[in-house]
Amino acid sequence: MSEEQFDFEDWASLAQSDPAAFEAKRQDMIDKLIEGAPEELRQRLRSFQWRIDMERSRSANPLQACIRISNMMWDLIYADRGFLWSLQAMADPSSLLTAVPAESGSADVIVLKPERD
């Protein structure tokens, strides 16, 4: 983090007393963090923050948002080709040769023919 230390009590008080100021400060801190990251990571960080913001906006309340974001994080760790898979691949690249490919779904294909006049 930057020189400014995170003070939970100050943030909680601001959220209670002035939600709009809290949101502006939160967004400013996120923007500063992303801008302080190496250039090659910034777009991925912006995309990831967008996903987090979408989960927050889809949630009925802060607790639901927290649960949805937590589930999203766990998926990034345990999902196919997630963080744990990447660690395994770095530790033992030969494991990639024996890895079971992800199941692919099947679908009925409908052939569309152009209408004739």
ABEGO torsion letter per residue (X at the ends): XBABBBBAAAAAAAAAABAAAAAAAAAAAAAAAAAABBAAAAAAAAAAAAAAAAAAAABABAAAAAAAAAAAAAAAAABBGBAAAAAAAAABAAAAAABBBBBBBBBBBBBBBBBBX
